[in-house]
Amino acid sequence: MSDIPDNSMAELNGKLDQIIRLLALSSINTNGSVKDNAVQLNKVGLAPKEIAALLGTTPNTVSVALSTAKRSKKKSVRKKND
């Protein structure tokens, strides 16, 4: 069991969440596409809903961008192997 009170733990979690979002924002390329930025943010573990909030778009748009990127990568790997 932890010696940290629940309200302090919640406050700490909130601050850590803010730090994670700030770090994620710093990795966004303002000239990059939604797809490129979504892939980058997804690599660091953010969910489509969180990515959408950071990029100012919808979770569905992010999910489609991630799916498109994944499909493109598979095609690229297949071409290399042929």
HELIX and SHEET records of a PDB file:
HELIX    1   1 ASP A    6  SER A   26  1                                  21    
HELIX    2   2 VAL A   34  LYS A   43  1                                  10    
HELIX    3   3 PRO A   48  LEU A   55  1                                   8    
HELIX    4   4 PRO A   59  ASN A   81  1                                  23    
END                                                                             
